[in-house]
Amino acid sequence: VYNIEPVNGLAAPDGQIYITQGFLSKFSKGDVSAKEIASVVAHELGHVALGHSRRRMIDFSGQNAMRTALSITLNRFVPFIGPWLANLAITLIAARMSRKDEFEADSYATALMLKSGLGVIPQKRLLQKLGNLTGPSEEIPAWFKSHPKVNERITAIELNEKKWTGYVSYPVEQPTKLRQPSLFPNFGHAHI
């Protein structure tokens, strides 16, 4: 457990996975279910299994070198704003790579959730809740964001679910049990 209040799951480069204290507090209050937390762990396992955390460390070093070289070059042609333009370009590239990693980790989590028998409804339901759980965020253009839009992530999950199972499950707030209607509603069960 990572002892911070923001609601998040984290995958460390050494393969350890953390759930924040903020997430566990939401669980204690009943805002998220155990299956929804399982979907976060599955997502973070995806980052580990697919090498995203290690690759990000390498990418970060390369991005810093590229940012420096681009800043020096652009500063010659557009003094004072060259470094700003270089930073903007590198930020856009890094955000795009991060969004790709998120889709891949979601796909990995979908496969784990299906294989475990938990299904993907908890994964989709948690994504729908994320805005309320994490609090308001500044509206920044999508190309600067490190995570894809929720509706895009849910669509990708459903496409994988359909491809792997042949159907798409739809989140339901409260599962209801279907009753077989009685032929004689006033007399209980009919005996024939």
Secondary structure, DSSP 4 states (H G I P E B T S, - for coil): -B--SS--EEE-TTS-EEEBHHHHHHHHTTSS-HHHHHHHHHHHHHHHHTTHHHHHHHHHHHHHHHHHHHHHHHHHHSTTTHHHHHHHHHHHHHHHHHHHHHHHHHHHHHHHHHHHT--SHHHHHHHHHHHHHH-------GGG-SS--HHHHHHHHHHHHHHHHSS-----SS-----PPPSSGGGSS---
